[in-house]
Amino acid sequence: MSFIPKDIEDYCIQHSTQPSELAKELMNFTRAGVHGSHMLIGEMEGSVLKFLIKLADVKKIIELGTYTGYSALIMAEALPEDGKIITIDLNPETSKIAQSFWDKSPHGKKIQLILKPGLEALATLSGEFDFFFIDADKNNYSNYLDWALKHLSKKGIIVVDNTLWYGKVLTAGLDKQTDSIREHNEKVLNLEGYTKTLLPIRDGMYLIQKG
Ligand SMILES: C[S@@+](CC[C@H](N)C(=O)[O-])C[C@H]1O[C@@H](n2cnc3c(N)ncnc32)[C@H](O)[C@@H]1O
């Protein structure tokens, strides 16, 4: 889903830093034959993630929702040599595709996959992280947010994807996922001591930072 007219979005993509050849290959491979390819973040959101990671001097990332590994690859490419991304998913098939592409990248060594349900995986982790990309399991968005807020470094950024959910967030009571995202968005709105902006990029990117 994108709220930006396609020709405008294409123009923005053309005038932004391009994904690597490997990232393009992974996107084409996924779009050509992997079930659920509409879930890919795409070039526009990918370039925003890269920009934020560089801007905030991010070193440690947690991603919820690996799928075929496109967003993890994009983010790993933006990290410094000693950067690290832990990405979490419960699907072994799509994770296998992800790993096969990361193995072809010089940035692949920065990526660690945890193949477990999100909350179970987070329970095995500790310490602070500079960047969270939450893109899995809409019903747990509020729980992932709570965990991220507790483990966010001082200048860290949380990005939560699909927070406009095809525009369905405007209406209460449509279905469980929409209500979960609405609940999450209200929680973010009411956070004190944080700066937040909900951007209409792709399906809605909610950005949250302390201060
Ligand atoms: C929107 S896709 C992620 C797309 C990916 N970030 C990208 O753009 O390349 C969501 C992923 O979340 C995973 N997922 C769903 N429920 C989950 C859960 N409870 N724990 C971990 N991962 C989950 C799915 O298997 C799917 O691969």
The ligand as a Tripos MOL2 file, in Angstrom:
@<TRIPOS>MOLECULE
LIG
   27    29     1     0     0
SMALL
NO_CHARGES

@<TRIPOS>ATOM
      1 C1          5.9190   -7.6340    6.5600 C.3       1 LIG1
      2 S1          6.8940   -9.0800    6.6110 S.3       1 LIG1
      3 C2          8.4960   -8.4210    6.8630 C.3       1 LIG1
      4 C3          9.0450   -7.7640    5.5950 C.3       1 LIG1
      5 C4         10.5120   -7.3920    5.6980 C.3       1 LIG1
      6 N1         10.7370   -6.4640    6.7730 N.3       1 LIG1
      7 C5         10.9970   -6.7920    4.3970 C.2       1 LIG1
      8 O1         10.4810   -5.7460    3.9730 O.co2     1 LIG1
      9 O2         11.8970   -7.3420    3.7600 O.co2     1 LIG1
     10 C6          6.4280   -9.7540    8.1390 C.3       1 LIG1
     11 C7          7.1700  -11.0020    8.5980 C.3       1 LIG1
     12 O3          6.8000  -11.2040    9.9690 O.3       1 LIG1
     13 C8          6.8510  -12.5820   10.2380 C.3       1 LIG1
     14 N2          6.0660  -12.8510   11.4510 N.ar      1 LIG1
     15 C9          4.7200  -12.9320   11.5810 C.ar      1 LIG1
     16 N3          4.3780  -13.1870   12.8510 N.ar      1 LIG1
     17 C10         5.5300  -13.2470   13.5590 C.ar      1 LIG1
     18 C11         5.8470  -13.4780   14.9220 C.ar      1 LIG1
     19 N4          4.9180  -13.6960   15.8440 N.pl3     1 LIG1
     20 N5          7.1440  -13.4830   15.2880 N.ar      1 LIG1
     21 C12         8.1280  -13.2540   14.3630 C.ar      1 LIG1
     22 N6          7.8850  -13.0280   13.0620 N.ar      1 LIG1
     23 C13         6.6170  -13.0350   12.6700 C.ar      1 LIG1
     24 C14         6.3110  -13.2440    8.9800 C.3       1 LIG1
     25 O4          6.8030  -14.5720    8.8980 O.3       1 LIG1
     26 C15         6.8420  -12.3030    7.8820 C.3       1 LIG1
     27 O5          8.0160  -12.8320    7.3140 O.3       1 LIG1
@<TRIPOS>BOND
     1     1     2 1
     2     2     3 1
     3     2    10 1
     4     3     4 1
     5     4     5 1
     6     5     6 1
     7     5     7 1
     8     7     8 2
     9     7     9 1
    10    10    11 1
    11    11    12 1
    12    11    26 1
    13    12    13 1
    14    13    14 1
    15    13    24 1
    16    14    15 ar
    17    14    23 ar
    18    15    16 ar
    19    16    17 ar
    20    17    18 ar
    21    17    23 ar
    22    18    19 1
    23    18    20 ar
    24    20    21 ar
    25    21    22 ar
    26    22    23 ar
    27    24    25 1
    28    24    26 1
    29    26    27 1
@<TRIPOS>SUBSTRUCTURE
     1 LIG1         1 GROUP 0 **** ****
